[in-house]
């Protein structure tokens, strides 16, 4: 099976596939196989991050498929992210080069600031990415994310990054960044699922020509943690099942179609091949306005990924929810 995925255009002219492959917790040989399998199925939008510790696996999978002649580099849309402890402008170039080396690519399509919250820098090793102060809390830096952004803009000018964006930013933080930026962010990657749609944030981004990428579209990132199953009621709801039956789709496919229909670009992380196939097979139907309204009733204002361990940071983005 090979699925064709529509693309949407950023304000800068580059295009992004309307659905991507989330790779959080995708590691090792099994991870390489899963990514290659996803490419075989039709995924071209691959999302990773330095913090995930799997850029090498992603790069290996992509380059093996390129070497096979199955895809070209231009077919792919690759996103990675600047980690929070690398916010000091002098660290940004090295952090990016490490990601580029891990991915074995000449450029990345999209480089995101992972969060607006800077952390204390100790090193680039995995065990150094989060440090703690004497009280046992996460140690922060006082770097202004607008200064970090300026260093990211230099990467675009250098030609190794096509587009830059942010992740986990609220409307107020985006406004401040827009007031300082010379290059506007193309996207804001945030949690978005039927239980937490963030419609005001989506509307704000749309007004400013910024796309919204939806992580945790099923409302969880760790399937072993039942507290993260924000959308469990949605996936098991008879009305959602009925919508799926109407179109010959699963409840999960209905959820992803809903997120696209309200203006986001979901990046689900499938747990098996069946989900990998199902998640991309959502472009032969659209929900009606009544069905979209029904899905909107599941809004509960509860995050699956609240990042509470950063809640004492002055730039913690979720102090005032925008649902």
ZAMARGU-4260 file (C-alpha; in steps of 0.2 Angstrom, whole numbers, plus 5000, padded with zeros to 4 digits):
<rodrens>
0) 5000/5000/5000 | 5006/5018/4996 | 4995/5032/5002 | 4996/5050/4994 | 4995/5063/5007
5) 4989/5081/5003 | 5001/5095/5008 | 4998/5113/5014 | 5009/5128/5010 | 5018/5138/5023
10) 5018/5157/5021 | 5036/5155/5015 | 5031/5144/5000 | 5037/5127/5007 | 5024/5113/5009
15) 5021/5101/5023 | 5011/5085/5022 | 4994/5086/5031 | 4999/5071/5042 | 5015/5066/5050
20) 5023/5051/5059 | 5027/5055/5077 | 5042/5046/5083 | 5043/5049/5102 | 5049/5033/5110
25) 5053/5025/5093 | 5071/5018/5096 | 5083/5005/5091 | 5082/4992/5077 | 5063/4991/5080
30) 5062/5009/5078 | 5071/5009/5062 | 5060/4996/5055 | 5044/5005/5060 | 5050/5021/5052
35) 5055/5012/5036 | 5038/5003/5036 | 5029/5020/5038 | 5039/5026/5023 | 5033/5011/5013
40) 5015/5015/5017 | 5016/5033/5012 | 5022/5044/5026 | 5034/5058/5020 | 5032/5069/5035
45) 5043/5063/5050 | 5044/5072/5066 | 5058/5069/5079 | 5068/5079/5091 | 5085/5079/5099
50) 5077/5076/5116 | 5069/5060/5109 | 5086/5052/5108 | 5082/5044/5091 | 5088/5056/5078
55) 5101/5043/5073 | 5087/5029/5070 | 5077/5042/5060 | 5092/5047/5050 | 5097/5029/5046
60) 5079/5024/5041 | 5077/5039/5029 | 5094/5036/5021 | 5092/5018/5019 | 5075/5021/5010
65) 5084/5035/4999 | 5098/5023/4995 | 5086/5010/4990 | 5079/5022/4977 | 5062/5021/4985
70) 5061/5040/4989 | 5072/5055/4986 | 5077/5068/4999 | 5065/5080/4991 | 5050/5069/4994
75) 5053/5070/5013 | 5048/5083/5026 | 5059/5081/5041 | 5056/5090/5058 | 5068/5090/5073
80) 5069/5102/5088 | 5081/5113/5098 | 5081/5106/5116 | 5077/5118/5130 | 5095/5118/5138
85) 5102/5124/5121 | 5093/5141/5121 | 5109/5151/5123 | 5112/5159/5106 | 5130/5153/5106
90) 5124/5135/5108 | 5111/5135/5094 | 5122/5132/5080 | 5131/5117/5088 | 5115/5110/5094
95) 5108/5110/5076 | 5124/5103/5069 | 5123/5088/5081 | 5105/5085/5075 | 5110/5087/5057
100) 5124/5074/5059 | 5113/5062/5068 | 5100/5063/5054 | 5114/5061/5041 | 5105/5075/5031
105) 5111/5091/5022 | 5096/5101/5028 | 5080/5099/5038 | 5064/5105/5032 | 5058/5112/5049
110) 5067/5116/5065 | 5057/5120/5080 | 5061/5128/5097 | 5055/5113/5108 | 5048/5124/5122
115) 5048/5142/5127 | 5057/5137/5143 | 5076/5138/5144 | 5085/5125/5155 | 5102/5126/5163
120) 5115/5119/5151 | 5127/5106/5156 | 5131/5097/5140 | 5125/5088/5125 | 5124/5070/5132
125) 5107/5063/5135 | 5110/5063/5154 | 5114/5081/5154 | 5098/5087/5145 | 5089/5090/5162
130) 5098/5096/5177 | 5091/5100/5195 | 5095/5113/5208 | 5098/5110/5226 | 5080/5109/5230
135) 5077/5095/5217 | 5068/5106/5205 | 5073/5107/5186 | 5086/5120/5184 | 5082/5134/5172
140) 5092/5147/5162 | 5087/5165/5160 | 5089/5166/5141 | 5075/5175/5133 | 5067/5164/5119
145) 5067/5179/5108 | 5086/5179/5108 | 5086/5160/5105 | 5074/5164/5090 | 5087/5176/5082
150) 5100/5162/5082 | 5087/5150/5074 | 5084/5164/5060 | 5103/5163/5056 | 5101/5144/5052
155) 5088/5148/5039 | 5100/5162/5032 | 5113/5148/5031 | 5103/5137/5021 | 5103/5121/5031
160) 5085/5124/5038 | 5071/5128/5026 | 5058/5134/5039 | 5058/5137/5058 | 5044/5136/5071
165) 5040/5134/5089 | 5031/5121/5100 | 5021/5123/5116 | 5020/5142/5114 | 5004/5151/5120
170) 4996/5166/5112 | 5005/5178/5123 | 5022/5171/5120 | 5018/5170/5101 | 5013/5188/5101
175) 5030/5193/5109 | 5040/5182/5097 | 5031/5190/5082 | 5035/5207/5088 | 5053/5203/5089
180) 5055/5191/5074 | 5062/5195/5057 | 5057/5177/5051 | 5040/5172/5057 | 5037/5155/5064
185) 5028/5144/5051 | 5020/5132/5064 | 5016/5130/5082 | 5017/5112/5087 | 5005/5109/5102
190) 4995/5096/5110 | 4978/5095/5101 | 4965/5081/5103 | 4946/5080/5105 | 4948/5082/5123
195) 4959/5097/5122 | 4957/5107/5105 | 4964/5124/5109 | 4953/5132/5097 | 4957/5150/5102
200) 4976/5146/5099 | 4972/5138/5082 | 4962/5154/5078 | 4976/5165/5084 | 4989/5156/5073
205) 4977/5156/5058 | 4975/5175/5060 | 4994/5177/5059 | 4997/5164/5045 | 5005/5151/5057
210) 5000/5133/5055 | 4996/5122/5070 | 5004/5105/5071 | 4995/5093/5083 | 5005/5081/5094
215) 4996/5068/5105 | 4981/5068/5094 | 4974/5053/5103 | 4977/5062/5119 | 4991/5051/5126
220) 5010/5049/5123 | 5013/5034/5134 | 5001/5020/5132 | 5006/5012/5148 | 5000/5027/5158
225) 4981/5027/5159 | 4981/5044/5166 | 4985/5050/5148 | 4970/5043/5140 | 4961/5059/5138
230) 4952/5053/5123 | 4948/5036/5128 | 4929/5040/5130 | 4930/5047/5112 | 4937/5032/5105
235) 4924/5021/5113 | 4909/5032/5111 | 4895/5025/5101 | 4892/5041/5091 | 4910/5041/5086
240) 4909/5023/5081 | 4893/5027/5071 | 4902/5041/5061 | 4916/5029/5058 | 4904/5016/5052
245) 4896/5028/5040 | 4913/5031/5031 | 4920/5014/5034 | 4933/5021/5046 | 4939/5017/5064
250) 4936/5029/5078 | 4954/5034/5078 | 4953/5039/5060 | 4938/5049/5064 | 4948/5058/5077
255) 4962/5062/5065 | 4950/5068/5051 | 4942/5079/5064 | 4959/5087/5069 | 4962/5090/5050
260) 4945/5097/5048 | 4947/5110/5062 | 4964/5116/5054 | 4978/5106/5062 | 4992/5094/5055
265) 4991/5079/5067 | 5007/5069/5070 | 5001/5053/5078 | 5013/5039/5084 | 5006/5022/5079
270) 5009/5007/5090 | 5008/4994/5076 | 5007/4992/5058 | 4988/4992/5057 | 4988/5009/5066
275) 5002/5015/5054 | 4991/5011/5039 | 4974/5017/5047 | 4982/5034/5052 | 4986/5039/5035
280) 4970/5032/5027 | 4960/5048/5031 | 4959/5058/5015 | 4945/5050/5006 | 4932/5057/5017
285) 4927/5073/5027 | 4916/5076/5042 | 4900/5086/5040 | 4898/5102/5050 | 4886/5092/5062
290) 4899/5079/5064 | 4912/5092/5068 | 4901/5099/5081 | 4897/5082/5089 | 4916/5079/5090
295) 4918/5096/5098 | 4907/5091/5113 | 4921/5080/5119 | 4931/5096/5124 | 4936/5094/5142
300) 4950/5106/5145 | 4962/5093/5151 | 4979/5091/5145 | 4987/5074/5142 | 5005/5082/5142
305) 5004/5096/5156 | 5023/5097/5158 | 5020/5100/5177 | 5039/5098/5181 | 5042/5115/5173
310) 5027/5124/5181 | 5038/5135/5192 | 5047/5142/5176 | 5043/5160/5172 | 5039/5155/5154
315) 5028/5140/5159 | 5015/5142/5144 | 5001/5133/5153 | 4997/5145/5167 | 4982/5152/5159
320) 4974/5139/5148 | 4967/5144/5131 | 4954/5131/5127
</rodrens>
